[in-house]
Each structure stands twice: as C-alpha cells, then as structure tokens.
Amino acid sequence: MARIRTIKPEAFVSESLAAVTLTAERTFFGLLTQADDRGRHRDHAAIIAGQLWVLRPEHTPADVEKDLAQLADAGLICRYTGPDDKRYLHIVTWRQHQKINRPSVSRLPACPHHDTPPGTAPAVAAPAAGAGITEPAPQPHGSLREGSGQVREPAVNPAADDESTGQGGFTEPSVREQAGPGEAAVTPHGLDLGPRIMDLGDTPSGGASAPAPATISAQQLIAEYAAACAHRPPKDVLGHLGREARKLLEEGIAPAHIRAGLERHRAKGLHPSTLPSLVHEAMNATPTAPVVHRAWTNPTDVEAAFGGDL
C-alpha cells in the first residue's frame, strides 16, 4: 500500500534528478510512496505503471521501463534479481532522506550491492593514519567522570538487524556506545530518547575527523556536459554518455580526462559510443612542436648562401 513519505527541498536542485526527464523524475517521486519501509519495490514496469500512471494511459509500461533505465543510469535506483529469480529495485539514498519511526520488516529480498546481509555488522571505517587522536580508557561502573560530577552508567547495545530474527543479544559495556544514524539511543532504564537524525550529506567540520573529498561520479560529469550545451541534448544521448562515462570511471580513468573527452564530444557532435576514443585522444595526444620563425637577414657570403644561383 502507498505510504506518506518525505521530499526534501533540495530534491528540486539535485543534479542527479536534473539528468533525467520529467517523466522519470515523476516516476522516482512516485516510487517513494510505493516502496516499503526499506525502500524496496518490485522491478516490474507494468505494475509501476498501474500504480503511478493509471490516469495517464498515454504513459505506457514501455515508457515506464525507459524511466527506470534512466533512474538506474543516474544512480538513483539499483535494480537486482532476488533469490526467486524475480526482479526488484531499491532507492539508493533511502536511508539518507527517509526517517521511518517504526519500520516494518521488508518482505522483499535485500539488495546484494547496498544492503548489509542479515546477521553481519556494518563495516567500521579505520581511523586515518597520523590522525594523532587517542580514545580515553573506559572507566569502571559507577565511577565519576572527571570534572563533571556525573556518574557513568552502563549502556545497552541496540538490537541486531530486525530483518534477521527481530531479537538480538544485549551486553553491558562500561562505556556508552554511540548510536548510528537513524538509531534510537537507549538508556540503562529502557527509556527511548528518540532517533538521532543526521543528514549523511552534511560534511562534518574538523581536522582529522573530516572525510576524504568526494569523487566525481558519472552523473556529475553528464550534468556538467548538459549545462555547457546551448540546448539540452536528447535523453538517449545523455543516457548513453552516462553509461560510457561510468565504464571509464570503473576502469580507473581520471575524471579530468573524461571531462576533456566530453568537451571534444560536445564540440564535434559525434555518436556517444565514440567517447572512449575521444578520452584516449585527450589523454595521449602528442603535442605538436611550435614553429620557430626567425627574422630574415642578408647573408654575409652571397656565393656560399646561394651557390651562384643569383
């Protein structure tokens, strides 16, 4: 059944959504209301067309399939096949923008590319080398925090992933563990302090704790390409260029070289499949030697210079 979801104001200035057509954008917003509490849905164009475009019969399931292909190329949805050989999709940025108070257990299989398998803990990033930050040693139960006058109480670990068994073991470490994004902080007496909402798109300030600079994605390169054109190119051209740019990034080609190849493509107006050749040309073109022009001077020895031809 459909659900009430949240659309942030930043969605209307999103470069990823700007890279797709208006119908694909409408399909994306509609999927927000039809997906379950984990952001998953059946990848079936006819079903989605019946849910979102029932009063627009001119937008056929074939058109919806084109919308889904654009959303996948832009990195907004991920399409995968479940253990039952049926196709499913999920919204990639679901956890960032949808804060579900009491999410229900999903009946659809998890995405093998983005979701954490049941029963495994999410990976913890290793501290940056040379950061020089040390953690204080944990204090015993009931001890006072230095200079605060407050008693340190044991904390209770949140339960494991509710998709596996719904129940998890509890331990009592001597130091309160920090709840993750969207998780509720639980006191030793069982009081729910509410979810800690943190937008993963925000960049934390600080020295050693600051994350590494974000890499350039294929949709960002295509958005720059479309913005530099006098008229917006057809959606098929942008989609084909996006797929070629993604392949080049996966090969380890630098974004600067891909951007130079896109500039050549925009100037020449060639087929999108020629992008790898244009990137190769931008990477390995041999610079031509400059021509040196010297001013004319009369020779001192006319016979030696002209050989008696005058």
C-alpha positions as CSV (number, residue, x, y, z in Angstrom):
1,M,0.0,0.0,0.0
2,A,1.1,3.6,-0.6
3,R,2.7,5.5,2.3
4,I,3.4,9.1,3.3
5,R,7.0,9.9,2.5
6,T,9.3,12.9,2.8
7,I,10.6,15.0,-0.2
8,K,13.3,17.5,0.8
9,P,13.5,20.9,-0.9
10,E,17.0,20.0,-2.2
11,A,15.4,17.4,-4.5
12,F,14.4,20.1,-6.9
13,V,18.1,21.3,-7.3
14,S,19.5,17.8,-7.4
15,E,22.0,17.2,-10.3
16,S,21.1,13.5,-10.4
17,L,17.4,14.3,-10.9
18,A,18.3,17.0,-13.4
19,A,20.0,14.4,-15.6
20,V,16.7,12.5,-16.2
21,T,13.5,13.5,-17.9
22,L,10.5,14.9,-16.2
23,T,8.5,11.7,-16.5
24,A,11.4,9.8,-15.0
25,E,11.5,12.3,-12.1
26,R,7.8,11.8,-11.6
27,T,8.2,8.1,-11.5
28,F,11.0,8.4,-8.9
29,F,8.8,10.6,-6.6
30,G,6.0,8.0,-7.1
31,L,8.3,5.2,-6.1
32,L,9.0,7.0,-2.8
33,T,5.3,6.5,-1.9
34,Q,5.1,2.9,-3.1
35,A,8.3,1.4,-1.8
36,D,8.3,-0.4,1.5
37,D,10.0,0.8,4.7
38,R,13.3,-0.3,3.4
39,G,13.0,1.5,0.1
40,R,12.4,-1.7,-1.9
41,H,9.8,-2.5,-4.7
42,R,9.2,-4.9,-7.5
43,D,11.0,-4.1,-10.7
44,H,8.1,-4.5,-13.0
45,A,7.2,-1.7,-15.4
46,A,3.6,-2.8,-15.8
47,I,3.0,-2.9,-12.0
48,I,4.6,0.5,-11.5
49,A,2.6,2.0,-14.4
50,G,-0.6,0.7,-12.9
51,Q,0.3,2.3,-9.6
52,L,1.6,5.7,-10.7
53,W,0.3,6.3,-14.2
54,V,-3.2,4.8,-14.1
55,L,-4.9,8.1,-15.0
56,R,-2.2,8.8,-17.7
57,P,-2.7,5.8,-20.1
58,E,-0.6,7.5,-22.7
59,H,2.4,6.8,-20.5
60,T,2.7,3.1,-21.2
61,P,4.7,0.4,-19.3
62,A,7.3,0.7,-22.1
63,D,7.7,4.4,-21.2
64,V,8.0,3.4,-17.5
65,E,10.7,1.0,-18.4
66,K,12.6,3.9,-20.0
67,D,12.1,5.9,-16.9
68,L,13.6,3.1,-14.7
69,A,16.6,2.8,-17.1
70,Q,17.3,6.5,-16.7
71,L,17.0,6.4,-12.9
72,A,19.4,3.4,-12.8
73,D,21.9,5.2,-15.1
74,A,21.7,8.3,-12.8
75,G,22.4,6.1,-9.7
76,L,19.1,6.9,-8.1
77,I,17.8,3.3,-8.0
78,C,19.5,-0.1,-8.0
79,R,18.0,-2.9,-10.0
80,Y,18.7,-6.5,-8.9
81,T,17.4,-10.1,-9.1
82,G,16.3,-11.9,-6.0
83,P,16.7,-15.5,-5.0
84,D,13.3,-16.2,-6.5
85,D,14.6,-15.0,-10.0
86,K,12.3,-12.1,-9.8
87,R,13.5,-8.5,-10.4
88,Y,13.5,-5.9,-7.7
89,L,14.7,-2.4,-7.2
90,H,15.5,-0.2,-4.2
91,I,16.1,3.5,-3.8
92,V,19.8,4.1,-3.2
93,T,19.5,7.2,-1.0
94,W,16.6,5.8,1.0
95,R,18.4,5.8,4.4
96,Q,19.6,9.3,3.9
97,H,16.3,11.0,3.2
98,Q,13.6,8.8,4.7
99,K,13.4,8.6,8.5
100,I,10.9,5.8,9.4
101,N,9.7,5.9,13.0
102,R,8.9,2.2,13.4
103,P,9.9,0.5,10.1
104,S,8.2,-2.8,9.3
105,V,10.1,-5.9,8.2
106,S,10.6,-6.0,4.4
107,R,9.1,-8.9,2.6
108,L,11.3,-8.3,-0.4
109,P,14.9,-9.7,-0.7
110,A,17.7,-7.3,0.2
111,C,19.9,-5.7,-2.4
112,P,23.2,-7.7,-2.8
113,H,25.0,-4.4,-3.7
114,H,24.0,-2.0,-1.0
115,D,22.2,-3.8,1.9
116,T,24.1,-5.4,4.7
117,P,23.5,-9.2,4.8
118,P,21.4,-10.3,7.8
119,G,23.5,-11.3,10.8
120,T,26.6,-9.2,9.9
121,A,27.6,-6.0,11.4
122,P,28.2,-3.0,9.1
123,A,31.8,-2.2,8.4
124,V,33.6,0.3,10.6
125,A,36.0,2.7,8.8
126,A,39.5,2.6,10.1
127,P,40.9,5.8,11.7
128,A,43.0,7.9,9.4
129,A,46.8,7.4,9.6
130,G,48.7,10.0,11.6
131,A,45.5,11.5,13.0
132,G,47.0,11.6,16.5
133,I,43.6,11.1,18.2
134,T,43.5,8.7,21.2
135,E,40.4,7.4,22.9
136,P,40.2,7.7,26.7
137,A,40.3,4.4,28.6
138,P,36.9,3.2,29.8
139,Q,36.1,3.8,33.5
140,P,34.6,1.2,35.8
141,H,30.9,1.0,36.6
142,G,29.6,3.8,38.9
143,S,32.8,5.9,38.6
144,L,32.7,9.7,38.2
145,R,33.5,11.5,35.0
146,E,36.5,13.7,35.6
147,G,35.4,17.2,36.3
148,S,31.7,16.6,35.5
149,G,30.3,15.2,38.8
150,Q,28.1,12.8,36.8
151,V,28.1,9.0,37.3
152,R,28.9,7.0,34.2
153,E,26.2,4.3,33.7
154,P,26.4,1.2,31.6
155,A,24.8,1.3,28.2
156,V,22.7,-1.2,26.4
157,N,23.5,-2.2,22.8
158,P,20.7,-1.8,20.3
159,A,19.3,-5.0,18.9
160,A,20.7,-6.5,15.8
161,D,19.2,-6.0,12.3
162,D,15.4,-6.6,12.6
163,E,15.4,-8.3,9.3
164,S,17.2,-11.4,10.6
165,T,15.5,-12.6,13.7
166,G,13.9,-9.5,15.3
167,Q,15.8,-10.2,18.5
168,G,19.4,-9.6,19.5
169,G,21.6,-10.2,22.5
170,F,22.4,-7.4,24.9
171,T,25.7,-6.6,26.5
172,E,26.7,-4.1,29.2
173,P,30.0,-2.4,28.3
174,S,31.4,0.2,30.7
175,V,31.3,3.0,28.1
176,R,28.1,4.2,26.4
177,E,28.2,3.3,22.7
178,Q,27.2,5.9,20.2
179,A,24.1,5.1,18.2
180,G,24.3,5.2,14.4
181,P,22.4,7.4,12.1
182,G,18.7,7.0,12.5
183,E,19.0,4.6,15.5
184,A,17.5,5.3,18.9
185,A,19.6,6.0,21.9
186,V,18.6,3.7,24.8
187,T,19.3,4.5,28.4
188,P,20.1,1.8,31.0
189,H,16.5,2.0,32.3
190,G,15.0,1.3,28.8
191,L,14.0,4.9,28.0
192,D,13.9,5.6,24.3
193,L,15.4,9.0,23.7
194,G,14.2,9.1,20.0
195,P,16.1,8.7,16.8
196,R,19.3,10.6,16.2
197,I,18.6,12.2,12.9
198,M,21.8,13.1,10.9
199,D,21.8,14.0,7.3
200,L,24.6,11.9,5.7
201,G,25.1,14.6,3.1
202,D,26.4,17.1,5.6
203,T,30.2,17.5,5.8
204,P,31.4,17.4,9.4
205,S,33.9,20.1,10.4
206,G,37.2,19.2,12.0
207,G,40.7,18.3,11.1
208,A,41.5,14.5,11.4
209,S,37.7,13.6,11.5
210,A,36.9,15.3,8.2
211,P,36.2,12.7,5.4
212,A,38.1,12.4,2.2
213,P,37.0,14.6,-0.7
214,A,34.1,13.1,-2.7
215,T,34.9,11.5,-6.0
216,I,33.4,12.7,-9.2
217,S,30.5,10.5,-10.4
218,A,29.3,9.8,-13.9
219,Q,26.0,11.7,-13.4
220,Q,28.0,14.8,-12.3
221,L,30.1,14.7,-15.4
222,I,27.0,14.4,-17.6
223,A,25.3,17.2,-15.7
224,E,28.3,19.5,-16.4
225,Y,28.1,18.3,-20.1
226,A,24.4,19.2,-20.4
227,A,24.8,22.5,-18.6
228,A,27.6,23.6,-21.1
229,C,25.4,22.8,-24.2
230,A,23.4,25.6,-25.8
231,H,20.4,23.3,-25.9
232,R,19.8,20.2,-23.7
233,P,20.7,17.1,-25.7
234,P,18.2,14.2,-26.1
235,K,17.7,11.9,-23.1
236,D,19.0,8.9,-25.1
237,V,22.3,10.7,-25.8
238,L,22.7,11.7,-22.2
239,G,21.9,8.2,-21.0
240,H,24.4,6.6,-23.5
241,L,27.1,9.1,-22.5
242,G,26.4,8.4,-18.8
243,R,26.9,4.7,-19.3
244,E,30.2,5.2,-21.3
245,A,31.4,7.7,-18.6
246,R,30.6,5.2,-15.8
247,K,32.6,2.4,-17.6
248,L,35.6,4.7,-17.9
249,L,35.5,5.6,-14.3
250,E,35.3,2.0,-13.3
251,E,38.5,1.4,-15.4
252,G,40.3,4.0,-13.3
253,I,40.3,6.8,-15.9
254,A,40.8,10.2,-14.2
255,P,37.6,12.4,-14.3
256,A,39.7,15.2,-15.8
257,H,40.4,13.1,-18.9
258,I,36.8,12.1,-19.2
259,R,35.8,15.7,-18.9
260,A,38.2,16.6,-21.7
261,G,36.8,13.8,-23.8
262,L,33.2,15.2,-23.2
263,E,34.4,18.6,-24.3
264,R,35.6,17.2,-27.6
265,H,32.4,15.3,-28.0
266,R,30.3,18.4,-27.5
267,A,32.4,20.3,-30.0
268,K,32.3,17.6,-32.7
269,G,28.8,16.3,-32.1
270,L,29.7,12.6,-32.6
271,H,27.9,9.5,-31.5
272,P,28.1,8.8,-27.8
273,S,29.9,5.5,-28.4
274,T,32.9,7.5,-29.6
275,L,33.5,8.9,-26.1
276,P,36.3,6.3,-25.2
277,S,38.2,7.3,-28.3
278,L,37.9,11.0,-27.5
279,V,39.1,10.4,-24.0
280,H,42.0,8.4,-25.4
281,E,42.8,11.3,-27.7
282,A,42.7,13.7,-24.8
283,M,44.9,11.5,-22.7
284,N,47.6,10.5,-25.2
285,A,47.6,13.2,-27.9
286,T,51.2,14.2,-28.8
287,P,51.6,18.0,-28.6
288,T,52.9,19.5,-31.8
289,A,56.3,21.3,-31.7
290,P,55.9,25.0,-32.0
291,V,57.2,26.5,-35.3
292,V,60.0,28.9,-34.7
293,H,60.1,31.9,-37.0
294,R,63.3,33.8,-37.4
295,A,63.7,37.2,-38.9
296,W,65.4,37.4,-42.4
297,T,68.9,38.7,-42.5
298,N,71.2,39.2,-45.5
299,P,74.0,36.6,-45.7
300,T,77.5,37.9,-45.4
301,D,78.8,35.4,-48.1
302,V,76.4,35.6,-51.0
303,E,78.2,32.9,-53.0
304,A,78.1,30.4,-50.1
305,A,74.5,31.1,-49.3
306,F,73.0,30.9,-52.9
307,G,75.6,28.8,-54.7
308,G,75.9,31.2,-57.6
309,D,72.1,30.9,-58.5
310,L,71.6,34.6,-58.4
